[in-house]
């Protein structure tokens, strides 16, 4: 009798034939999630809902379309900026859905190297500064792979006004990724004007002017 692993990230997208023995799909998918720095239940797709007033129905449809066509989105080197001034209403969840979809749609024809990176920007910048004196494996992994990874998610970018050191590092990385036609998804609590103030002209231009912009307006749904 086949014993399904309820924590398997492939649970809802396979025929379960190999659940009781070595499964190459599960091996590769879990490898890509590990390399993406996506752990635990963040690997599992879960439903997202709009508020009763339907305020986000159109933007959720657009994001759903992006999720369905994420392989094409990445192959074209496109970018998306998802923002909301409310917390907990789906920005990060949508970005994770893109990562899940991309891994599940492309795992079979990819080499064993990172194809997605999920970067918590506040953590990255904090550890980037401390990395000068105290080596950070988190920063090392990102810096080793960030320029060539097909899809990078920059979560919670602009959460505070960036120092010259922080902005210059982000600008250098993002600039090179755009030049190499690599896809980026940014999530933030800042609108474009606030992003401009937090990150300055050049980095703002790279993030907002090169991206499809999605504004989510719903209320906090954490814990529901």
N, C-alpha and C positions, 0 to 999 in steps of 0.2 A: 504494500500500500504506500502511495506517495505521501510523504510528509511535507507539507508546504511550510516554508519559513515566513511567518507573518511579518517579520521585519525586513524581508527582502525588497529592495527597491524596484524589482521587476514584477512584483506580485500581480499587478493589474495589467501587465502588458506582455504576458507570455502564455505558453500552453502547458506549463508545469511538468513537462515530460521528464526533465532532469532534476526535479526538486529533491530526489532521494540520492543523487550522486553528483559528481563534479559538473557544474553548469558553467560553460564558457561565457554565456551572457551575463550571469550574475557576477562572475569573476571580473569581467571587463567593466561592467557598469559600476560596481563597487570601487574598482580602481579609479575610474574617472571621478566619482564623487569624492574619494579620498584626496585626489590631486586637486580637485576644485575647492577643497576646504569646506565641504558641505557635509554635515554630520547629523546623526540621529534622525528624528522625525522630519527634519528639513528635507530629507531625500524622498519623502512621500507626498504625492500630490493630494491636496485636500480642497474641498469646495470653497469658493469665495462667493459672498452674496452682497447684493446692493441693498441700500436702505429702502424702506417702504415708499419713499417719495420718488424713487427711480432716478435720483439725481446723477448716478454714475452709469446708467444703462448704456449710453452711447460709448463712453470711454472703456467700459468693461468689454463691450463687443469688439472694439478696436484692438484691445489688448489680447482678447481671445483669438482674434484673427492673426495677430502677430505670433502668438503661441503656436497656432496650427502651422504657420509658415516660417517657423524659426530657422529652419535649415536654409531657406532662401534668403532670409534676413541676414544670417551670418555669412553666407557665401558672397553676398554683395557688399559686405563690410558696412552695413547700416548701423545706426545708433539710435537709442531711445533715452529720453529723460522723463522719468516718472516722479511727479512731485505732489505733495499735499501738505497743507499747513496743519492738518489734523494727523495725529499719530494713530497707529494701529488699524488702519483702514485698507491695507492690502498692498502697499507699495513694494515692500520686500517680498511678500508672498508671490506677487506677480513675477518679480525677477527670478525667484526660485523656480517658478513654473516654467519659465523659459529655459533655465538650466536643465531641469528634469526632462523637458521635451527634447532638447537638443541632444542630450546624452542618449536618451532612449531611441531617438530616430537615427543616430549615426554611429552607435557603438560598434556595429559589425564591420564597418569599413575604415576604422580609425586605428592608427598605430598606438602603442602603449606610451603615450605622453599626454600631458594635460591638454584637454580640449575646452575646458571651462575653468575660470577662476572666480571665486566669490570673495571679494575683498571688503572687509569692514573698514571703511576709510578712517574713522577715528582711531581704531586699534592700529592700523598700518602706520599712520603718522606718528602715533605715540611710540611704537616700537622702532620706527625708523630713526628717531632721534636717539633713543637709548642704544640702538644697534651700533653706534659709533664706539661705545666703550664696552657694551655687553652684547655679544653676538645673539641675534634673534633668528631662530629657525623659521619662524613665520615670515619675517622679512626676506630671508634668504630664498625661501621657496617662491615667494612672489617675484622677486627680482630676477630669479633664474628663468622664470617662465612667462612673465607678463607681456613681453614684446611679441612673442610668437603664438600665444594662445588665441584660438579663433574667437572666443567669446569671453569677455571679462565683465563682471558685474561689480560696479562701484557703489556699495551700499552706504547710505547716509552721508553722502558727500556734501561738504559745505556746512556741516553741523555747527561749526564755529569759524570765525574769521581766521583764515590761514596766515601763518607767518611767512616771511619771504622764503625761508628754507622749505617749508611744506608746499607752498604754491609752486615753487620752481621745480621740485621733484615730481609733483603730480603733472605739471605742464609738460615736462620732458617726456614722461611715460606716455601720456595721452596723445601728445603731438606725434610721437613716433608710431603709436598704434594707428592713428588716423592715416598717417603717411603710408603705412603698410596695408591699409584697407582692412583692418581688424575691427570687429564689432565690439561696441561698448553699450552697456545698459547702466544708467545712473539712477539712483533713487535719492530723494532729498525731501526735507520738510520746508525747503525754501522755494519761493517763486523766483522768476527770472531776475527781477530787480534785486531781491535779497541775495541771490547767488552772485550777481555782479558785484555787490558790495563786499561779500565774504571772500571771493576768490580773485577779484581783479579782472581787468579787461581781457587779457589774452586767454586765461583759463576759462573764463565765462564764455568767450566766443567759441572755443573748442567744444565745450560741453553742450551749450544750448543751440548755437547756430548750426551745428553739424548733426543735430538730433531731431527725431520726431518727438514732439512734446505732448505728454499726457498728464492732465490735471485731475486727480481723484479728490472728490469733495465729501465723501461719506464720513460718518462718525466712527469713533474708535470701536472696533469689534473684538478686541482681545478678550479672551475668556468666555466668549459666547459659544 
